[in-house]
Amino acid sequence: MSLGAYQKTQKITENPRETEYRLFGQVTHALIGVRGVDRNDKRVIDALDWNRRMWTVLATDCGSEGNGLNDKLRAQIISLSIWVSRHSSEVMRGADDVEPLIDINTTIMEGLRSVAAT
């Protein structure tokens, strides 16, 4: 099957919450994979960057008109995005570790899973 056909099929069979859940899973898996790895390792930097970019996109979406989430939830997601960015910088400096980032992502995944199940 060609990549284009696969992507088209994936878009048809996944709802937005499932797509978000899958992305969080992939990013969180990358973060889990760098637990205990030297912070200067490219894999650590790549995982932190991927996570930060994902959260930046979420915050940007929450700040845009037409976002269907309520104002309180949008503000919370934007706040989390800011925290993720700051904490990622702390991890890169060696002042903290990735565990809190993994915890936040896992909590969001649990919420997405419960929303998708209803």
Order of alpha helices (4+ residues) and beta strands (2+ residues): alpha-alpha-alpha-alpha-alpha
